[in-house]
Amino acid sequence: MAATRKPQAESPPIRDPIIGRRVRVLRGPCAGKQGKAVNAFRQRIATPDRIMIEIDGAMPGWLVSIPPEDVEVLP
């Protein structure tokens, strides 16, 4: 009896390069504030693109959802 091949697992999703970077919010109620990008939702079918940011000085674990065009990546 020939050995059967195990099906290949799906490759993990490609991580967005903005995750983990320091960012500054350009527009909206958090304009001018800085924080760390925690997650990114881009090119989804039913939802607009958003970047989840943990703002410096805010309560730990609180995230704000900002459109990518309103975020500047800091060096």
MDAnalysis code that builds the backbone (N, CA, C; Angstrom):
import MDAnalysis as mda
import numpy as np

u = mda.Universe.empty(225, n_residues=75, atom_resindex=np.repeat(np.arange(75), 3), trajectory=True)
u.add_TopologyAttr("name", ["N", "CA", "C"] * 75)
u.add_TopologyAttr("resid", np.arange(1, 76))
u.add_TopologyAttr("resname", ["MET", "ALA", "ALA", "THR", "ARG", "LYS", "PRO", "GLN", "ALA", "GLU", "SER", "PRO", "PRO", "ILE", "ARG", "ASP", "PRO", "ILE", "ILE", "GLY", "ARG", "ARG", "VAL", "ARG", "VAL", "LEU", "ARG", "GLY", "PRO", "CYS", "ALA", "GLY", "LYS", "GLN", "GLY", "LYS", "ALA", "VAL", "ASN", "ALA", "PHE", "ARG", "GLN", "ARG", "ILE", "ALA", "THR", "PRO", "ASP", "ARG", "ILE", "MET", "ILE", "GLU", "ILE", "ASP", "GLY", "ALA", "MET", "PRO", "GLY", "TRP", "LEU", "VAL", "SER", "ILE", "PRO", "PRO", "GLU", "ASP", "VAL", "GLU", "VAL", "LEU", "PRO"])
u.atoms.positions = np.array([
    [0.841, -1.171, 0.000],
    [0.000, 0.000, 0.000],
    [0.895, 1.246, 0.000],
    [0.624, 2.172, -0.894],
    [1.423, 3.392, -1.009],
    [1.078, 4.350, 0.128],
    [2.086, 5.062, 0.568],
    [1.867, 6.045, 1.640],
    [1.074, 7.224, 1.084],
    [0.129, 7.678, 1.855],
    [-0.655, 8.839, 1.424],
    [0.020, 10.100, 1.939],
    [-0.048, 11.122, 1.125],
    [0.556, 12.401, 1.512],
    [-0.380, 13.167, 2.410],
    [0.196, 13.757, 3.410],
    [-0.574, 14.596, 4.317],
    [-0.872, 15.920, 3.607],
    [-2.097, 16.417, 3.673],
    [-2.393, 17.686, 2.991],
    [-1.586, 18.835, 3.600],
    [-1.148, 19.726, 2.737],
    [-0.368, 20.875, 3.191],
    [-1.261, 21.835, 3.971],
    [-0.738, 22.346, 5.055],
    [-1.467, 23.354, 5.827],
    [-1.434, 24.669, 5.061],
    [-2.446, 25.486, 5.278],
    [-2.474, 26.786, 4.621],
    [-1.330, 27.633, 5.151],
    [-0.757, 28.435, 4.261],
    [0.322, 29.310, 4.707],
    [-0.260, 30.406, 5.594],
    [0.496, 30.856, 6.582],
    [-0.029, 31.895, 7.468],
    [-0.235, 33.187, 6.692],
    [-1.194, 34.002, 7.106],
    [-1.426, 35.253, 6.389],
    [-0.193, 36.153, 6.481],
    [0.027, 36.930, 5.440],
    [1.176, 37.830, 5.416],
    [0.928, 38.950, 6.421],
    [1.903, 39.173, 7.274],
    [1.780, 40.201, 8.304],
    [1.967, 41.577, 7.678],
    [1.097, 42.506, 8.040],
    [1.182, 43.866, 7.529],
    [2.448, 44.531, 8.082],
    [3.235, 45.220, 7.250],
    [4.492, 45.805, 7.728],
    [4.323, 46.937, 8.739],
    [3.122, 47.488, 8.875],
    [2.920, 48.589, 9.828],
    [2.757, 48.083, 11.265],
    [2.447, 46.812, 11.444],
    [2.220, 46.261, 12.781],
    [3.509, 46.343, 13.592],
    [3.389, 46.880, 14.800],
    [4.527, 47.018, 15.695],
    [5.301, 48.317, 15.527],
    [4.969, 49.112, 14.516],
    [5.684, 50.372, 14.258],
    [5.069, 51.509, 15.059],
    [5.869, 52.537, 15.321],
    [5.392, 53.757, 15.969],
    [4.704, 54.599, 14.903],
    [3.544, 55.157, 15.234],
    [2.776, 55.946, 14.272],
    [2.259, 57.221, 14.932],
    [1.908, 58.191, 14.099],
    [1.271, 59.432, 14.541],
    [-0.045, 59.561, 13.793],
    [-1.097, 59.947, 14.507],
    [-2.414, 60.147, 13.902],
    [-2.450, 61.561, 13.321],
    [-2.863, 61.693, 12.065],
    [-2.865, 62.984, 11.380],
    [-4.204, 63.709, 11.456],
    [-5.323, 62.979, 11.430],
    [-6.648, 63.609, 11.422],
    [-7.579, 62.896, 12.383],
    [-8.650, 63.589, 12.755],
    [-9.650, 62.986, 13.627],
    [-9.491, 63.416, 15.075],
    [-10.280, 62.819, 15.967],
    [-10.255, 63.232, 17.372],
    [-8.929, 62.937, 18.075],
    [-8.130, 62.053, 17.553],
    [-6.828, 61.713, 18.158],
    [-5.676, 62.358, 17.397],
    [-5.953, 63.382, 16.595],
    [-4.920, 64.006, 15.764],
    [-3.756, 64.492, 16.614],
    [-2.546, 64.226, 16.147],
    [-1.340, 64.659, 16.834],
    [-0.825, 63.669, 17.863],
    [-1.626, 62.682, 18.221],
    [-1.192, 61.707, 19.222],
    [-0.368, 60.610, 18.560],
    [0.517, 60.032, 19.354],
    [1.370, 58.964, 18.859],
    [1.054, 57.675, 19.590],
    [1.407, 56.575, 18.963],
    [1.179, 55.279, 19.578],
    [1.831, 54.182, 18.767],
    [1.407, 52.959, 19.039],
    [1.968, 51.783, 18.370],
    [0.860, 51.081, 17.599],
    [1.121, 50.764, 16.338],
    [0.152, 50.022, 15.525],
    [0.121, 48.576, 16.015],
    [-1.059, 48.117, 16.411],
    [-1.210, 46.788, 16.982],
    [-1.733, 45.796, 15.953],
    [-2.617, 46.251, 15.079],
    [-3.204, 45.368, 14.081],
    [-3.600, 46.191, 12.867],
    [-3.745, 45.541, 11.738],
    [-4.149, 46.215, 10.513],
    [-5.156, 45.344, 9.776],
    [-6.237, 45.973, 9.345],
    [-7.258, 45.285, 8.558],
    [-7.317, 45.986, 7.210],
    [-6.735, 45.358, 6.191],
    [-6.700, 45.960, 4.859],
    [-7.230, 44.967, 3.834],
    [-7.830, 45.515, 2.794],
    [-8.329, 44.750, 1.650],
    [-9.307, 43.657, 2.061],
    [-10.179, 43.978, 2.991],
    [-11.242, 43.054, 3.360],
    [-12.445, 43.350, 2.468],
    [-13.284, 42.378, 2.277],
    [-14.390, 42.533, 1.331],
    [-15.465, 43.483, 1.849],
    [-15.920, 43.304, 3.079],
    [-17.090, 44.040, 3.560],
    [-16.769, 45.182, 4.512],
    [-15.506, 45.426, 4.810],
    [-15.179, 46.473, 5.775],
    [-14.121, 47.407, 5.204],
    [-14.146, 48.671, 5.629],
    [-13.112, 49.594, 5.158],
    [-11.765, 49.286, 5.816],
    [-10.691, 49.725, 5.175],
    [-9.349, 49.522, 5.732],
    [-9.210, 50.297, 7.033],
    [-8.634, 49.679, 8.050],
    [-8.438, 50.317, 9.353],
    [-7.116, 49.862, 9.948],
    [-6.504, 50.744, 10.739],
    [-5.312, 50.429, 11.517],
    [-5.703, 50.570, 12.984],
    [-5.427, 49.557, 13.778],
    [-5.720, 49.598, 15.211],
    [-4.469, 50.107, 15.923],
    [-4.615, 51.202, 16.690],
    [-3.475, 51.856, 17.326],
    [-3.696, 51.945, 18.827],
    [-2.660, 51.599, 19.586],
    [-2.663, 51.792, 21.035],
    [-1.986, 53.139, 21.285],
    [-2.776, 54.134, 21.706],
    [-2.288, 55.500, 21.897],
    [-1.475, 55.591, 23.187],
    [-0.341, 56.293, 23.134],
    [0.480, 56.513, 24.332],
    [-0.322, 57.298, 25.372],
    [-0.258, 56.886, 26.617],
    [-0.930, 57.592, 27.702],
    [-2.378, 57.192, 27.896],
    [-2.933, 56.399, 27.007],
    [-4.322, 55.939, 27.159],
    [-4.329, 54.706, 28.066],
    [-5.525, 54.258, 28.415],
    [-5.631, 53.070, 29.255],
    [-4.993, 51.889, 28.520],
    [-4.233, 51.049, 29.218],
    [-3.598, 49.897, 28.572],
    [-4.633, 48.985, 27.916],
    [-4.360, 48.593, 26.703],
    [-5.263, 47.706, 25.981],
    [-6.351, 48.422, 25.202],
    [-6.514, 49.719, 25.392],
    [-7.512, 50.468, 24.628],
    [-6.937, 50.797, 23.263],
    [-7.691, 50.509, 22.225],
    [-7.239, 50.739, 20.858],
    [-8.175, 51.710, 20.158],
    [-7.636, 52.487, 19.240],
    [-8.459, 53.321, 18.373],
    [-8.307, 52.796, 16.953],
    [-9.371, 52.898, 16.193],
    [-9.399, 52.413, 14.820],
    [-9.330, 53.621, 13.888],
    [-8.270, 53.706, 13.107],
    [-8.008, 54.867, 12.260],
    [-7.826, 54.405, 10.811],
    [-8.369, 55.161, 9.834],
    [-8.102, 54.823, 8.432],
    [-6.605, 54.959, 8.127],
    [-6.054, 54.099, 7.276],
    [-4.609, 54.137, 6.988],
    [-4.121, 55.468, 6.425],
    [-4.968, 56.183, 5.693],
    [-4.528, 57.456, 5.116],
    [-4.395, 58.549, 6.175],
    [-4.916, 58.323, 7.386],
    [-4.818, 59.291, 8.481],
    [-3.699, 58.948, 9.458],
    [-2.796, 58.048, 9.065],
    [-1.717, 57.591, 9.942],
    [-0.378, 57.820, 9.252],
    [0.583, 58.358, 10.013],
    [1.945, 58.550, 9.510],
    [2.871, 57.617, 10.290],
    [3.663, 56.828, 9.575],
    [4.619, 55.925, 10.225],
    [5.850, 56.736, 10.603],
    [6.266, 56.623, 11.859],
    [7.428, 57.359, 12.351],
    [8.698, 56.530, 12.161],
    [9.845, 57.207, 12.007],
    [11.106, 56.459, 11.838],
    [11.538, 55.770, 13.120],
])
